[in-house]
């Protein structure tokens, strides 16, 4: 009889614990976030475009839900962007799109940045702001960047930076494979501007594997604008213009 009473007591405790678990399950979090914290795009000279920023929520509501957004910071050219005041996520899904309009209004040189956030609402958590970076695409000047690698091409990376520090073209370290054959990269830049071409090496010994020396040459309009290679250490830079 005592054994049966003990079993009955254990069953009562188990049921009680299960009921407690059911009672104290946390409610679904009211949470909204952008897809990632940074996006990049470009606008053609004299043109306009749109850029879609994905938005996600933790909950799937049965009815459409609207979230207000604000531009909390910007160094962008006045009149070059239009950010909607809100984004709507339709019922039955947890995904939406915030469509930003961009245009070539006073863009000029450099990288334009706008920082977008969700408006503060009591009880609403969010994943922080996102920054949309955009530049004026240029196609007036074309050229080639010819690269001959040492054996460890995987260590090599390069970038072209404008006069305000914006990266306009690049291939990061790891873009090429060891034993890579020479390549000729197509280069498109703005006319009448100053740039810096920087090559980097992950191993910090330049384009030098001990047996072979690599090299590079940037040619625009038949004129060689920058050359280098060999044992340059971690990085090597050349300034040039497109005049």
N, C-alpha and C positions, 0 to 999 in steps of 0.2 A: 504493500500500500504506500509505504514511504517512497519507494522507487517511482511509482506512478505519479505521486505528488511532485516529485522533483522534475520528472519529464514535463508535466503540465506547466510547472513554473518556467522551465526553459523555453517552452513554446510561447508563453505569454510575453517573456522578455524579447524574444525574436520578433514577434508581431509588433510589439511596441517600438522596437528599433526601426523596423520597416516603415511604420507610420511616421516616425520622426524624420526619416530620410525624405519621405514624400512631402512632408509639411515644410521642410526647410530647403527645398530645391531653390536655388537663386533664380530670379526672374530673368528673362531674356534681356540682354544689355541693349539699350538704345544708343547705337554707335554708328557713326558715319565717317568715311575716310576716302581720300583720293587714292588712285591706283599706286602712285609712287610720289616721292618728294621733289623730283625734278624732271622736266621734259624740255626737249630742244627741237626747234624747227627753223625754217627760213621763209622769207617772202621775196618773190621775184621783183626786180626793179619795176616800179610803176604799177605793180599788181596787188592783189589781195588774196587771202586764203583763210581757211578755218582750221582750227585744231581741236580735236576731241580729247577731253580729259575724262577718263573713267572714274566713276564714283560708286562706292559699295557701302552697303549697310549690313549690320549684324542680323537684323530682323527682316523677315519677309512680311510686309503688311498686306492686308486684303485690298486696301484702297490706295490710291496714289498719294505719295507723301512728298512735300516740297521742303527743300532746305535752302535757306538764304545764304549767299556767299558774299564776301567783301574782298576788295583789293587792299591788302594791308601794307604794301610797299611796292615801289616801282622806280626804276631809273629809265624807263622806256620813253621813247619819243612821244610827245603829246599828240593825240589823235591817231596813233598807230595801232591801238587795240580797243576792243569792246568786249567786256566781260559781263555776261548776263547776271542779273541780281539774284538768281536762284537756279536750282537744278531740281527736276522732278524725277522721282523714281516711281514707275508705274506699279500698281498693285499686282501681287503674285510674283514679284521678282525682287532681288536685292541689288540690282545693277542699274546704273543710269549714266548719262553722258552730259558733261558740261562743255558746250561748244563755244570756243573763244574765237572772235573774228580779229584778223590781223591785216594790216595794209601798209604799203610802202609810203608812209607819210613822215617825212623828215627822219627817216631811219639813218641814213648816212653810215658812218663807220662804227664798229663796235657791236657789243652784244647787249640787246635790250632784255630786261628782266621784269616780270610782274609776279608778285607773290600773292596767292589767293588762299583765303581761309574760309571756314564756315563761321557764320554768325553765332555768337554765344547764345545758347538757349538753356534754361534751367532743366537739368535732367538729361541733356543731350551730351554725350561724349563724342570726341572726334579725334582723328588720327593726326591732327596738325595740318600745317599749310603745305601747299605745293608751289613750286616756282616754274614758270614757263619762260624759257630763254629763246630768243629769236634774233636772227640777223637778216640783213639784206643779202639775198642770193645774187651773186654776180656771175655773168657769163661773157663779159667783154673780152677777157684775156684768157687764152688757153696755152698750155705748155705741157711738158713732160718731166717727170722726175725719174731718171734712170738710176737703178740701184744694182750694184754687184755685191753680193754678200760674201762674208767669210762662211765657214761651215755652219756656224751657230746662228743662223738667220732668225731663229726663234727669239733671240735676245734683242733684236733690233726693232726700234719703233721710231716714228717721226711725226712731227706736227708742224703746221704753218699757222702762225699767230699774227693777227693784225696789230696795228699800232696802238690799240687800246687793250691788248692782252686777250682778245677773243680768239679761240681756236676755230679756224675756218675749214681746215682739212687735216686729217690725221689717220695714222695707222698705229695702234698701240702695240707695245711689245707683246709677242705671242701671235701676231697676225700672220707671220710667215713660219715656214717649217725648216728645220735643220736640213742642210743640203739643198736649199732652195736655189733654183736657177735664177739668173738675173731677171728683173722685172722692169717694166716701164709704166709708171702710174700717170694717169691723165690728171692734169691740174687745171682748175678753173678759178679765176680770181677777178677782183675788181680792177678796173683801169685806174692809173694814176695814184696808186697807194703804196705805202711802205709795209713790208712784212718781215717776219723772221722765220727761217727754216731751222728747226732743231731736230737733230738725230740723238737718240738715246740708246744706251746699251745696258741691259739688266745685270750683266756681270761686271760692268764698269771697266771693261778693257777695250771698249770701242769695237770697231769692225776688224778684229784681229784674233784669229784662232791659233796663232803660233806658226802656222804654215802658210796661211793666206791672209791677205789684206783686202777688205772690202772697200767700196767707194760709192759715191753718189754724185749726180750732176743734175741740176735744175736748169732747163732750157725753156725760154719764152721768146717767141717770135724770132727764132734763130740765134738768139743771144744767150750765152751761158750766164745765168744769174747767181748761181751758188754751186760750189763743189766742196768735197771733203771726204772723210773716211779715215781708214787706218786706225792707229792707236790713239783715240781721242778720249779715253776714259769713260766716264759715265754719260757725258753728253757733249755735244758740239753744236754751236749756233752760227748761222750766217744771216745777215740782214740783206735785203734786196728790195727793189721797187718794181713797179709795173708801168713806169712811164714809157 
